[in-house]
Each structure stands twice: as structure tokens, then as C-alpha cells.
Amino acid sequence: MKLQIEWSRQALSDLQRLDRPIAIRILETLTRFAETGQGDVKRPKEKEGSFRLRIGDYRVRFLRGKEAILIQRVLHRGKAYR
């Protein structure tokens, strides 16, 4: 079940603003999720069709297709639910 990871411009911008160790942790967790499907993933009630992956204090919002996931945002949990 290897999924490709695609990034929106906003998500790339979000990732570049983070400290390097946090960004690396997010990338490693996303890679593991794309390869195995393992991770703390839920479907938020307010955003139909999207998912969120919890990585420590950060939330990754994404859309999931059959062959790829599109990362929409990478936000701190304090900003992710506004």
C-alpha cells in the first residue's frame, strides 16, 4: 500500500517554517504512514473529505486518493482547528 506524497504550496511553506528536527519528524512520520498506513489519523468533522495526522503537537491535513495523498497544511495544534 505504498502511497505517493504530494505537497500543496501552502504545506511546503508551513514545513519550511518549522525547526529542522520537527520537520524531519513530520517527514519520517508521513513516509511511514504512506508505506504502512500506520499513524494517528482521523477524519475531522468540520472538513469533509479531508483527514488529519497527529504528529506530537503538529497536525497534518491531507486528502487521500487511491494512489497518493495530498498534504494541504502542516500546523501547530493551536492553529490547526481554527
Buried (B, 14 or more C-beta within 10 A) or exposed (E): EEBEBEBBEBBEEBBEEBEEEBBEBBBEBBEEBBEEEEBEBEEEEEEEEBBBBBBEEBBBBBBBEEEEBBBBBBBEEEEBEE
